[in-house]
Amino acid sequence: MASAESVTPSSAVLQLVNARGDFNTDHFETFAAEHFPDDQLDEDHNLVTIALLGSRSSGKSTLANRLFDTAFDVVRPFSGRATQGCVAAVSASKQLILDTQGSDGRDGHNEKVARVATLALALADALIFNLWAADLGRYEAAGYSLLRTIFMEHVRIFQGEPVKTLIVFVIRDHDDDSPLDSLKSILLNDIQTLWNDIDANGASLSDLFNFEFVSLPHIRHRKLQFDQAVSELSQRFSDPNHPKFLLHPEYSRKIPVEGLYNYADVVWKDTDQDKSVELPGKKDLVAAYRCDVAYDSQQRPSLAQLNRWTSEVDRGNTIPAFGVKASNLLESALAKYDRDTLSHASSPIRAKKRSELQSSLQSRVRSLFNKQILLLQNAALQRFKKILLSKVTNPMYERETPIALRSVDEWFARNAESLLVPSMRLSYRSARQEVQNALATYGEGFANSPTAQLQAMQQMERQAQRAPPRQRHIEFGLGINAACRPRGFGNFQLITGYARGPHTMQFTLVNDKDAAEQEGQGQVPFFRIQPTINTTVDL
């Protein structure tokens, strides 16, 4: 596009809506994320947007570049080319600037221009309406048809909401000596006439709009004065400390940068005159975005945890204390969602998204519950089989079966109970009945089953091959030791004994009494008896 003056690009430019009226769905999100980083936004990430409106080739792009240091393409006057659709750029102070397609008196007020004006109204915290001083009072040349559209769409979009729109009228080429107040009076009369011509649902103009009026001299003939006036107006948009600062909080659309794409896309689609859907209010659109963000921020970590549990269950393991853990997960996710969306408590969208979040998470929890119940059913049957096999050689085997069945049934109920989530309607009653039936059927046929018979034979063989167990005991008995030593020097010895159980008797005969006495053993008795107690310990 030919350029009337050299502009050094200081920010990116994106064709938001092209000449065919197509919304740029491919690059807008990337554009916003790249040029509006989190550390340069307020805590709510709200974006400040300013849009320029006016007649075709009235100098909107030039004015935007001078005011906000943007890099919109600028065309030569009467070249037959002008801004088409809506073009977005980023100002030096990180504001989103929208340059829009102007109305053309030759073509009439076409549908696309009206849709672009509506988009600008929905997004912008302030509207700059650019017009030439010589066109004041001329309906088409001054772009009054756009003003009428703005008035009508404001009533429709923001109905019932305490939202005000600021429109800054910039009157170009004000080079005569007429005071600004006289131009302001003309404009205000025309504005009131336009307002009286629409159905405002009983609202007054001052209820919904505030107006500012600024005049600029000719850009070439009085360049120095033009630059000074533009610099002053630029500060009023960028410096909160300026005494005539324009962007007051009451005008803020409070659109978070993360939701800018969704919001703009919905507005653009719903302004299509071929649709019967009413344009949703800005409050509902922002609520939808905020609730979507809260939904995603809670669903992602919750699903991640549920996926980890699913992997564990798929490996055949149950989750210890699953009911408590799942209940805590659900309660935490919903509580955080409620906290993050508290400012939209009255919006039905909040309740809808909460219900969707709850349903999504409960569906996964229910699936995990059912999988674990199935694992418990299988484990219960295996547990029952193991008990029966251990009792198969017991002569009282048939009496053991009901006891084993009750034991396994109680084990199943105890573990299934730990899977229940109090806030959900979960039940294991039917699963427990299935287990009881399966155990009873298995128990009835187990004794005659090849498995049981083989197991019984193997156990009997192993028992037959075992050595008899040793008897462990402690015994006490009486012991008698008797000795007879007749006189003599011989060495004849007779030793004999008798034992019965723990009782013993020992008798000794040695003919060496004389020899023993001579050896110094003293008087040796002929016969001697010595009793003892015997103790036998067998471990």
C-alpha positions in Angstrom: 0.0 0.0 0.0 1.5 3.4 -0.9 2.6 5.6 1.9 2.1 9.3 2.2 4.8 9.7 4.9 7.6 7.6 6.3 6.7 5.9 9.6 9.2 3.9 11.5 7.5 0.8 12.8 7.7 0.6 16.6 5.1 -2.1 17.0 3.5 -5.0 15.2 0.5 -4.6 13.0 -2.1 -7.3 12.4 -5.0 -7.3 10.0 -7.8 -8.3 12.4 -10.6 -8.2 9.9 -9.8 -8.2 6.2 -11.5 -6.6 3.3 -13.8 -9.6 2.8 -14.9 -9.4 6.4 -13.0 -12.5 7.6 -11.9 -12.5 11.2 -8.2 -13.4 11.6 -8.4 -16.6 13.6 -4.9 -17.8 12.8 -2.6 -15.1 14.3 -4.6 -13.1 16.7 -3.9 -15.2 19.8 -0.2 -15.3 19.0 -0.2 -11.6 18.4 -1.7 -10.9 21.8 0.5 -13.3 23.7 3.6 -11.9 22.0 3.0 -8.2 22.5 1.2 -8.2 25.9 3.3 -10.3 28.2 2.0 -11.0 31.7 4.6 -8.9 33.5 3.4 -5.8 31.6 -0.3 -6.1 32.6 -2.2 -5.4 35.8 -3.1 -8.2 38.2 -6.3 -8.9 36.3 -4.5 -8.8 32.9 -7.1 -6.3 31.6 -6.2 -4.8 28.3 -6.6 -1.1 27.4 -8.0 -0.7 23.9 -8.5 2.5 21.8 -10.3 2.5 18.5 -10.3 5.1 15.8 -13.6 5.7 13.8 -14.6 8.2 11.1 -15.2 8.8 7.4 -13.1 7.1 4.7 -9.7 8.8 4.1 -10.2 11.3 7.0 -6.7 10.7 8.3 -7.4 8.1 11.0 -4.3 6.0 10.3 -2.1 9.1 10.3 -3.6 10.4 13.6 -3.1 6.9 15.2 0.6 6.8 14.2 1.2 10.3 15.6 -0.7 9.7 18.8 0.4 6.2 19.7 3.7 5.7 17.8 2.1 2.8 15.8 2.9 1.8 12.2 -0.4 1.7 10.3 -0.1 2.0 6.6 -1.0 5.5 5.4 -2.4 6.2 1.9 -2.3 9.3 -0.2 -5.5 11.3 -0.3 -7.9 10.5 -3.1 -5.8 7.5 -4.1 -8.9 5.3 -4.0 -7.4 3.0 -1.3 -8.0 3.2 2.4 -8.0 1.0 5.5 -10.1 -2.1 5.0 -11.8 -4.0 7.8 -10.0 -3.5 11.1 -6.2 -3.4 11.7 -4.7 -3.8 15.2 -1.4 -2.4 16.5 0.4 -2.0 19.8 1.2 1.4 21.1 4.4 2.4 22.8 2.6 2.3 26.2 1.3 -1.2 25.5 -2.2 -0.3 24.5 -4.1 -2.1 21.7 -5.0 0.4 19.0 -7.6 -0.4 16.4 -7.7 1.4 13.0 -11.1 0.8 11.3 -12.6 1.0 7.9 -14.3 4.4 7.5 -17.8 5.1 6.1 -18.0 6.3 2.5 -20.7 8.7 1.5 -20.5 7.5 -2.1 -21.2 3.9 -1.2 -23.6 4.5 1.7 -23.3 2.9 5.1 -22.5 -0.7 4.3 -22.9 -3.7 6.5 -19.2 -4.4 7.0 -18.5 -0.8 8.2 -21.3 -1.2 10.8 -19.9 -4.5 12.0 -16.4 -3.0 12.4 -17.9 -0.1 14.3 -19.7 -2.5 16.6 -16.5 -4.5 17.2 -14.7 -1.4 18.1 -17.4 -0.4 20.5 -17.3 -3.8 22.2 -13.6 -3.8 22.6 -12.4 -0.3 23.1 -12.1 1.6 26.4 -12.2 4.8 24.4 -13.3 5.7 20.8 -11.6 8.5 18.8 -14.0 9.9 16.2 -12.0 11.6 13.6 -13.7 14.2 11.3 -12.8 17.4 9.4 -14.0 20.8 10.6 -15.5 21.5 7.2 -17.7 18.5 7.3 -19.5 19.3 10.6 -23.2 19.1 10.0 -22.9 16.9 6.9 -24.5 13.5 7.7 -22.4 11.2 5.5 -19.2 13.3 5.1 -18.9 13.7 8.9 -19.6 10.0 9.5 -22.8 10.5 11.5 -24.1 7.2 10.2 -21.3 5.5 12.3 -22.3 7.5 15.3 -25.8 6.3 15.0 -24.6 2.7 14.8 -22.5 3.2 17.9 -25.5 4.6 19.8 -27.8 1.7 18.7 -25.2 -1.0 19.4 -24.3 0.4 22.8 -28.0 0.1 23.9 -28.1 -3.4 22.6 -24.7 -4.8 23.9 -24.6 -3.1 27.3 -28.3 -3.1 28.1 -28.9 -3.3 31.8 -25.2 -2.8 32.6 -23.7 0.4 34.2 -21.2 0.9 31.3 -20.3 4.2 29.9 -18.5 4.8 26.6 -16.1 7.7 26.1 -16.0 9.2 22.6 -13.2 11.7 21.9 -14.1 13.9 18.9 -11.0 15.0 17.1 -11.8 17.9 14.7 -9.2 18.1 12.0 -8.0 21.2 10.1 -9.5 23.7 12.6 -7.5 26.6 11.1 -9.9 29.5 11.3 -10.5 31.7 14.3 -13.8 30.1 15.3 -13.7 28.9 19.0 -13.8 25.2 19.8 -16.9 25.8 21.8 -18.9 26.7 18.7 -17.8 23.5 17.0 -18.6 21.6 20.1 -22.1 23.1 20.2 -22.8 22.1 16.6 -21.6 18.5 17.3 -23.6 18.2 20.5 -26.8 19.3 18.7 -26.2 16.8 15.9 -25.4 14.1 18.4 -28.6 14.7 20.4 -30.6 14.6 17.1 -29.1 11.2 16.3 -29.8 9.9 19.8 -33.5 11.1 19.6 -33.9 9.1 16.4 -33.1 5.7 18.0 -35.0 3.5 20.5 -32.8 3.8 23.7 -35.2 1.9 26.0 -35.7 5.1 28.0 -32.0 5.7 28.6 -30.6 9.2 28.3 -27.5 10.1 26.3 -25.6 11.2 29.4 -26.3 7.9 31.1 -24.4 6.0 28.4 -21.8 8.4 26.9 -19.3 11.0 27.8 -17.8 13.2 25.1 -14.5 15.1 24.8 -13.7 17.6 22.0 -10.3 18.3 20.7 -9.3 20.3 17.6 -6.1 20.0 15.5 -4.8 22.5 13.0 -3.7 21.5 9.5 -1.0 18.9 9.5 1.1 20.6 6.9 0.3 24.3 6.9 0.6 24.6 10.7 2.9 21.6 11.4 4.4 23.0 14.7 1.0 23.7 16.2 -0.3 20.3 15.0 2.6 18.4 16.6 2.1 20.3 19.9 -1.6 19.5 20.0 -1.1 15.9 19.1 1.6 15.6 21.8 -0.8 17.0 24.4 -3.6 14.6 23.3 -1.2 11.7 23.4 -0.3 12.4 27.0 -4.0 12.5 27.9 -4.2 8.9 26.7 -1.0 7.6 28.2 -0.2 9.5 31.4 -2.5 8.8 34.3 -1.0 11.8 36.2 -2.1 14.2 33.4 -4.8 16.6 34.8 -7.0 15.8 31.8 -6.3 12.1 31.6 -9.0 10.4 29.6 -8.9 6.7 30.3 -10.8 6.6 33.6 -11.8 3.2 35.2 -15.4 3.8 34.5 -14.7 3.4 30.8 -12.7 0.2 31.1 -14.2 -2.9 29.3 -12.2 -5.1 31.7 -11.3 -7.6 28.9 -8.4 -9.8 30.0 -5.7 -10.2 27.3 -6.1 -14.0 27.4 -9.8 -13.6 26.5 -9.4 -10.9 23.9 -9.4 -13.4 21.0 -12.5 -15.3 22.1 -14.4 -12.1 23.0 -13.6 -10.4 19.7 -14.4 -13.5 17.6 -17.8 -14.0 19.3 -18.6 -10.3 18.8 -17.7 -10.4 15.2 -19.6 -13.6 14.4 -22.7 -12.5 16.3 -22.9 -9.1 14.5 -23.4 -10.9 11.2 -26.8 -9.7 10.1 -27.5 -13.1 8.6 -27.7 -14.6 12.1 -30.7 -14.6 14.3 -28.7 -14.9 17.4 -28.7 -11.8 19.6 -25.3 -10.3 20.4 -24.5 -11.4 23.9 -23.8 -8.7 26.5 -20.2 -7.9 27.2 -20.7 -8.9 30.8 -21.7 -12.4 29.7 -18.8 -12.7 27.3 -16.2 -11.8 29.9 -17.9 -14.1 32.4 -17.7 -16.9 29.8 -14.0 -16.3 29.4 -13.3 -16.1 33.1 -15.2 -19.2 33.7 -13.5 -21.0 30.9 -10.1 -20.1 32.3 -11.1 -21.2 35.8 -12.5 -24.5 34.3 -9.2 -25.2 32.5 -7.0 -24.3 35.4 -8.8 -26.8 37.6 -9.5 -29.5 35.0 -5.9 -29.9 33.9 -4.2 -30.8 37.2 -7.2 -32.9 38.3 -7.1 -34.9 35.1 -3.3 -35.3 35.4 -3.9 -36.9 38.9 -6.7 -39.0 37.6 -4.5 -40.2 34.7 -1.8 -41.3 37.2 -4.4 -43.3 39.2 -5.7 -44.8 36.0 -2.2 -46.0 35.0 -1.9 -47.6 38.5 -5.2 -49.3 38.3 -4.5 -50.5 34.7 -1.5 -52.3 36.2 -3.8 -54.3 38.4 -3.4 -52.2 41.6 -6.1 -50.5 43.7 -5.5 -47.0 45.0 -5.2 -47.0 48.8 -7.9 -44.8 50.5 -9.2 -43.9 47.0 -12.5 -42.6 48.3 -10.9 -40.0 50.5 -8.4 -39.0 47.9 -10.9 -38.6 45.1 -13.3 -36.7 47.4 -10.5 -34.3 48.3 -9.7 -33.8 44.6 -13.3 -33.0 43.6 -13.8 -30.7 46.6 -10.6 -28.8 46.0 -11.2 -28.4 42.2 -14.7 -27.1 42.7 -13.8 -24.8 45.6 -10.9 -23.2 43.6 -13.3 -22.8 40.6 -15.8 -21.1 42.9 -13.2 -18.8 44.3 -11.8 -17.8 40.9 -15.2 -17.0 39.5 -16.7 -15.4 42.5 -17.0 -12.0 40.7 -19.5 -13.7 38.2 -21.6 -15.4 40.9 -24.8 -14.1 39.3 -24.0 -15.3 35.8 -25.7 -18.6 34.7 -22.5 -19.3 32.7 -20.6 -19.8 36.0 -23.1 -22.5 37.2 -23.0 -24.1 33.7 -19.2 -24.4 33.6 -19.1 -25.6 37.2 -21.6 -28.3 36.4 -19.4 -29.3 33.4 -16.3 -29.4 35.5 -18.0 -31.5 38.2 -19.5 -33.9 35.6 -16.2 -34.3 33.8 -14.2 -35.1 36.9 -16.9 -37.3 38.4 -17.1 -39.3 35.2 -13.4 -40.2 35.5 -13.8 -41.0 39.2 -16.7 -43.3 38.5 -14.7 -45.1 35.9 -11.8 -45.6 38.3 -14.3 -46.8 41.0 -15.8 -49.4 38.6 -12.3 -50.7 37.5 -11.2 -51.1 41.1 -14.4 -52.9 42.1 -13.7 -55.4 39.3 -10.1 -55.8 40.6 -11.5 -56.5 44.1 -14.0 -59.1 42.7 -11.2 -61.0 41.0 -9.0 -60.7 44.1 -11.8 -62.0 46.3 -12.2 -65.1 44.1 -8.5 -65.8 44.2 -8.4 -65.3 47.9 -11.3 -67.7 48.4 -9.6 -70.4 46.2 -6.4 -70.0 48.2 -8.2 -70.5 51.5 -10.0 -73.6 50.2 -6.8 -75.2 48.9 -5.1 -74.7 52.3 -8.0 -76.5 54.0 -8.6 -79.3 51.4 -6.9 -82.1 53.5 -8.8 -81.1 56.7 -11.4 -83.8 57.5 -13.7 -81.0 58.5 -13.3 -79.3 55.1 -17.0 -78.9 54.4 -17.4 -76.9 57.6 -14.5 -74.6 56.7 -16.1 -73.5 53.4 -18.9 -71.2 54.9 -16.3 -69.7 57.2 -14.0 -68.9 54.4 -16.9 -67.4 52.3 -17.8 -65.0 55.2 -14.2 -64.0 55.7 -13.7 -63.2 52.0 -17.1 -61.4 51.8 -16.1 -59.2 54.7 -12.7 -58.5 53.1 -14.4 -57.4 49.9 -16.9 -55.2 51.6 -14.2 -53.5 53.7 -12.0 -52.7 50.7 -14.9 -51.7 48.5 -16.1 -49.3 51.3 -12.7 -47.5 51.1 -13.4 -46.7 47.4 -16.7 -44.8 48.0 -16.8 -41.0 47.4 -19.4 -39.4 49.8 -20.4 -36.7 47.3 -21.2 -39.3 44.5 -23.9 -41.9 44.2 -21.5 -44.9 44.1 -22.5 -48.4 45.3 -20.9 -51.8 45.4 -24.0 -53.7 46.5 -24.6 -55.4 43.2 -20.8 -56.2 42.9 -20.8 -57.7 46.3 -23.8 -59.9 45.5 -22.0 -61.1 42.4 -19.0 -62.0 44.5 -21.1 -63.9 47.0 -22.8 -65.9 44.2 -19.5 -66.6 42.5 -17.9 -67.8 45.8 -20.9 -70.0 46.7 -20.9 -71.6 43.3 -17.2 -72.2 43.4 -17.3 -73.5 46.9 -20.0 -76.1 46.1 -18.1 -77.6 43.3 -14.6 -77.2 44.7 -14.4 -80.6 46.5 -15.0 -82.6 43.4 -12.9 -80.4 41.1 -9.7 -81.9 39.6 -7.8 -79.0 41.2 -8.9 -79.8 44.7 -8.4 -83.6 44.3 -4.9 -83.1 42.9 -4.1 -80.6 45.6 -5.3 -83.1 48.3 -3.2 -85.9 46.9 -0.1 -83.8 46.7 -0.6 -82.6 50.3 -1.1 -86.2 51.6 2.0 -87.3 49.7 4.0 -84.6 51.3 2.7 -85.4 54.7 3.5 -89.1 54.3 7.1 -88.3 53.3 7.7 -86.2 56.4 9.6 -87.7 59.4 7.5 -88.2 62.5 7.9 -85.2 64.8 10.1 -85.6 67.8 8.5 -85.7 71.2 9.7 -82.9 73.4 9.7 -83.7 77.1 11.4 -83.5 80.5 11.7 -86.6 82.8 12.9 -87.0 86.4 14.0 -90.4 87.9 15.8 -92.1 90.9 19.4 -93.3 90.7 21.1 -95.7 93.2 24.9 -96.3 93.2 26.1 -99.3 95.4 29.7 -100.3 96.0 31.2 -103.4 97.9 35.0 -103.5 98.7 36.1 -106.7 100.6 39.6 -107.0 102.0 42.4 -107.9 99.7 45.0 -106.5 97.4 43.5 -107.9 94.3 42.2 -106.0 91.3 39.1 -108.0 90.6 36.3 -105.6 89.5 32.6 -106.3 88.8 30.4 -103.6 87.4 26.7 -104.1 86.6 23.7 -101.8 86.1 20.0 -101.7 85.6 17.8 -99.0 84.1 14.0 -98.6 83.6 12.9 -95.3 82.2 14.5 -92.5 84.1 15.4 -94.8 87.0 18.8 -96.4 87.2 20.8 -98.8 89.5 24.6 -99.2 89.4 26.6 -102.0 91.5 30.4 -102.1 91.8 32.6 -104.9 93.4 36.3 -104.4 93.9 38.6 -106.6 96.2 41.1 -103.9 97.1 40.1 -102.7 100.6 43.5 -103.4 102.1 45.4 -101.8 99.3 43.2 -98.8 99.5 43.7 -98.4 103.3 47.5 -98.7 102.9 47.4 -96.0 100.2 46.0 -93.6 102.8 42.3 -93.6 101.9 41.4 -94.1 105.6 38.9 -96.6 106.9 37.1 -98.0 103.8 33.6 -99.3 104.5 32.7 -102.8 103.2 29.4 -101.7 101.6 28.2 -98.2 100.5 25.0 -96.8 98.9 24.7 -93.4 97.2 21.3 -92.2 95.9 20.9 -89.7 93.0 18.2 -87.9 91.0 18.3 -88.3 87.2 16.9 -85.5 84.9 16.3 -86.1 81.2 15.5 -83.1 78.8 14.6 -83.9 75.2 14.3 -80.8 72.9 
